[in-house]
């Protein structure tokens, strides 16, 4: 069930309620109990987006590229991603040059 944000125009009390899209919008404020002054707010999405198939593949590749680019700049991140053994092997190889 979606969560909707509301505001009472009488007392400016803001509150959230869960109800079905087909249910009537509440009109009574839980704070001041005045009927008819409740307005539903428009807010940003707080839900999750699920990706499938090609979109998921594209998203994972883009995130992987961003992470690899950041790991090249940050040795601690690289060590965390690669693991301690791989990090030390890479550093030994780099120092031999």
WOFEN-V319249 format. One line per field, one symbol per residue. burial: + if it has 24 or more other ideal C-beta (glycine too) atoms within 12 Angstrom, else -. A space follows every 50 residues. Layout:
burial = ???
This chain:
burial = ---+-+++--------+--------+--+--------+-+---------- -----------------------------------------------
